Amino acid sequence: MKRVQSPSSINTFLQCPRKYYYQYHLKMPTSPSIHLIRGSVAHLVLEHLFTLKPSGIAATYKHDLQIIVLELLKNYWNKALPQLESLGLTPQEFNYYFVETQQMLLNWLKQFINRIEQLMQTAGLSFSEAFTALRPITEIEYTSSTHGVHGFIDAIEEYQGTVRLMDYKTSSRPHITDAYRLQLAIYALLYEEKHGKRPQHVGIYFLKDTEQLLPVNDDLLLHAKVKIEEIHAATDGANRIEDYPMKPSPLCKWSGGQCDFYDYCFNNKPVPKHPPAKSSTQETLESV
Ligand code: SF4
């Protein structure tokens, strides 16, 4: 039977089939990380921001939006405290990541306000009208039974007949890597299949930097189809550990840490027959 894959599962398989086996076949939990938690927090802030009614923040919108974003950050950061505290960060590290996340969100907001003001000037719109026009549809799940793949698109921006599918990233290097390109290609494929029309662009808001876009063309969609077919061919009906070879790389172990499954691969730790139960930290993190 065809498993439903996701951009993350496919990219994990491409990085290392054995890691995919542990994570997606055996469903073994992975450790929370500051990058994962603060990424979830930033996503929630932006998702919440777009549910607000702009009519109450007309005249002083620059200042108001900043306050709103900072309040939302504080709120979601506090909600994530149990997960953040489980990481054992020093107070300095804790503060560093909070301030950095704050800066990222304010950087993104500055660019969003620029787009609003551009639209106000060129189309003669009020703040409220421009905000509403640029408000994306957020966090939509798309599933394709034809391709056996699903994904959550962070922001679908539809404006004057054009469509952009955008993802938010808190990564420090503003560069569309092969893994990001594949993720975006899959989103474009899912969107086109569901709506019968092709988005013009897919892209990433690098919150620390700027947005980067890719045009959606036949090559990009073919890339998604090929990679999805590849993973189905390799994993559908494949249940043994031997079906998933190890692919050692610098991502097995690095100066500050190691792959969650390092001890199973290199220190003869016995692989559990049944996946260990998720810790409460893991359960909560997944719902952040
Ligand atoms: S430790 Fe290396 S080889 Fe083992 S699962 Fe992780 S990435 Fe793959």
Residues whose N, C-alpha, C, O or C-beta is under 5 A from the ligand:
A	BS01	SF4	C16 R18 K19 M246 K247 P248 L251 C252 C259 F261 Y262 C265
